[in-house]
Amino acid sequence: MDSEIIRRERCPKCKGEAFKNNFLLTPGHHARVFVECAACGAFVARYILHAYVDPNFDLTASLNRLRHMTNDESPRAVVDEMAIHQRRAREQFTDMVTRLDKAVPSPEMDRPLIEIIRSVGTLEDE
């Protein structure tokens, strides 16, 4: 990876950093998250989720539900894969928060996020 840019999202209206994630779940479509500022109610962003990791999801309990699945993968293999994704998400989250807490303010912090996304040329990854 060339150069990563990290920053915290801020409300474009009040500059707040507290948000509500409002999910729109429509059959046949990726989940959409509409981010609302908790302080002033402004619409901050919309994200389309192609993958979702819940760090608190009980993988052991889900194993019993997965036993009823009929596909090529065993329920244990599916749960193991989910556990790997959970672990990665937790590690990435911890790393990101640590880096943000240590970040030195820069002009990138005030640049509109859409400009940064376009300039970096982000692609979907893990």
N, C-alpha and C positions, 0 to 999 in steps of 0.2 A: 504494500500500500504506500502510495506516495506520501501525502501529507494529510493528516486528519485535522478536521476542524471540530472543536467541541464548544458547546455553549448551552446555556439554559434558555428555554423558551420564556419569553416575556409577553405580556399582553400589549398589543399595539396601541391600545387606548389609554390604559392607566399604568402600564409598566409593571403590573403585578406578576407574581410568580406562583400563585396558587390557582389550580385549575380543576374543573370537573370534566371527566371524560364521558361523553354521552354516546352510547353505542347504537347503531342502526343495523339490525340483523334482518336481512331479506333472503328468503330461500333462493338459491342459485346465484348469489352474489357474494363477493368478499365482504366481510364485516367492515363497516365504516365507523370511524370514531370522530365525533365533532367535539372539539375542545372549546370549552367555555371558561372565561375568566371567572373565578370564584368571587372576586372582589366586585367587579362592575357588570358582569354578565355578558361582556363582549364576545363575539365569535372570534376565536383565535386561529384555529386551523382545522383542517379535515385530513385525516389519515385513512388510507385504505389498507387493511390488514391482509396480508397473504399468509402469515403465520402468527400464531398467538401462543405465548407461553405464560401459564399461570404458576408462579413460583410456590403457591400454597396448595396446589392440586394434590389430592391424596392418591398417589400412584398405586399403593397397595390395594386400596378399596376398588380402584378402577380395574384392577386385574380380574376381579370376579365378574365384572360386567363384560370384560373383553373375552372371557372364556366362551361366550356365546357367539362370538364372531366366526364367520366362515370365510377365511381368506388364506393366502399362502403363508402369512406370518403367524407365528404362535403368539398368543396373548402376552407371554413373558417377553418376547422380543419387542413387541410394540411398547410395553411399559418401560423396558430398558432404554429404548430409543427416546421416549418421552423424558425419562430421567436425565439422559444426556443433554437434551435441549433445556431442561430446567436448570441444570448445573451451569451450562454455558451462559444462559440468560442472567443468572445470579452473579456469575463472575464478571460478565460485561457490565452489569448494573453497578456493582461495587467499584470496578475500575473507573467507570465513567464519573460516578459521584466523587471519587477521590481526586480524579484529574480536574473536575470542575471546581472543587473546593480549593485546589492549588493554582488554578489558572490565573494568569496575570491579565488584567483588563486590556483589551485591544480593540481596534476599530471593527474587527469582525463581530464583536459582541453586539454592536448596534446595527449591523447590516441586515436587511430583511432576509429571513431564512430562505425564502424561495430563490433569491439571488445566489446564496451560498450553495444550495442544492444543485442549481443549474451549473455553477462554475466547477463544482467538485465532480460532477458527472456520476452521482451515486448509482449503484446497481443493487438489486436485491441479493443478499447473501444470507448467511446463517442468522 
